[in-house]
Amino acid sequence: MKKIKMIWDMRGGDAKGMAEHHAIHLKEYAEKFDIALHDAGIEEVNDMYTLAFMIIDEKDMITVRDNLRPHRAEYAE
């Protein structure tokens, strides 16, 4: 089954802190709604830009997209 990486971009001086906090809620959401979570966390691009992400099965993409409104998504390895 294909996996999708759902991405939320955080920008500004507190981008890393916001992304870390958002990643916690992504994990909680997956657990609460029984969504197979392959990974969740952050990627720090620079001091002013960090992204939060979750990797899920493609079958759950529409539900997560509609409920959590990620900024973008891409296929994950």
C-alpha positions as CSV (number, residue, x, y, z in Angstrom):
1,M,0.0,0.0,0.0
2,K,1.3,3.5,-0.8
3,K,2.1,5.9,2.0
4,I,1.4,9.6,2.0
5,K,3.4,12.3,3.8
6,M,1.1,15.0,5.0
7,I,2.9,18.3,5.7
8,W,2.3,21.4,7.7
9,D,4.7,24.3,7.1
10,M,5.6,26.5,10.1
11,R,7.4,29.8,9.5
12,G,8.8,32.5,11.8
13,G,11.0,32.8,14.9
14,D,9.1,30.0,16.8
15,A,8.6,27.7,13.8
16,K,10.4,24.8,15.5
17,G,8.4,25.1,18.7
18,M,5.1,25.3,16.8
19,A,6.1,22.3,14.6
20,E,7.0,20.2,17.7
21,H,3.7,21.0,19.3
22,H,1.8,20.2,16.1
23,A,3.5,16.9,15.8
24,I,2.3,15.9,19.2
25,H,-1.3,16.6,18.2
26,L,-0.8,14.6,14.9
27,K,0.2,11.6,16.9
28,E,-2.8,12.0,19.2
29,Y,-5.1,12.4,16.3
30,A,-3.9,9.2,14.7
31,E,-4.3,7.2,17.9
32,K,-7.7,8.6,18.7
33,F,-9.1,7.9,15.2
34,D,-7.3,4.6,14.7
35,I,-5.2,5.7,11.7
36,A,-2.1,3.7,10.9
37,L,0.7,6.1,11.6
38,H,4.0,5.1,10.1
39,D,5.9,8.2,11.3
40,A,5.3,11.7,12.6
41,G,7.7,14.4,13.6
42,I,9.4,17.6,12.4
43,E,12.0,18.5,9.8
44,E,13.9,21.7,10.6
45,V,14.8,23.4,7.3
46,N,16.4,26.6,8.8
47,D,15.9,28.9,11.8
48,M,12.7,30.4,10.4
49,Y,11.2,27.3,8.7
50,T,10.3,23.9,10.2
51,L,7.7,21.5,9.0
52,A,5.5,19.0,10.9
53,F,4.6,15.8,9.1
54,M,2.8,12.5,9.4
55,I,3.1,9.5,7.2
56,I,-0.1,7.5,6.7
57,D,-1.6,4.9,4.4
58,E,-3.0,6.4,1.2
59,K,-6.5,5.0,2.1
60,D,-6.6,7.5,5.1
61,M,-5.5,10.5,3.0
62,I,-8.9,12.0,2.3
63,T,-10.0,11.8,6.0
64,V,-6.9,13.4,7.3
65,R,-6.9,16.0,4.5
66,D,-10.5,17.0,5.3
67,N,-10.1,17.1,9.1
68,L,-6.6,18.5,9.5
69,R,-6.1,20.5,6.3
70,P,-2.4,20.0,5.7
71,H,-0.6,22.6,3.5
72,R,0.6,19.9,1.1
73,A,1.3,16.2,0.7
74,E,3.6,13.9,-1.2
75,Y,4.2,10.2,-1.6
76,A,6.5,8.8,1.0
77,E,9.1,6.1,0.5
